[in-house]
Amino acid sequence: MNKRYIPTIVLVVMSIITIAAITLGVPYNWPDNYHVRHGFPLVWGTHTLSTIAGPADIWSVSVAALVIDLILWLGLMGIVQIISQRMIQHTLD
């Protein structure tokens, strides 16, 4: 495999990790409350599906937590991309 493709592969892998960290939800199930939390490391959204009063469809969204999550993951993606490109450049020279 050509070493020039490694930064592209790293970028694709980091993109998949970023999308998964932002969108995948973790369900929490209690007898009177069922909800799904979205976001890692900060929970930016909570989707409540069931309460003691019955079925529900309520979203609670923290825009600040979403922005911080995006800054964290996109910044990490950029840093990893820069490091991988410099390492490949150093080995090719």
Secondary structure, DSSP 4 states (H G I P E B T S, - for coil): --GGGHHHHHHHHHHHHHHHHHH-EEEEEETTEEEEEE-SSS--EEEEEEETTEEEEEEEE-HHHHHHHHHHHHHHHHHHHHHHHHHHHHHH-
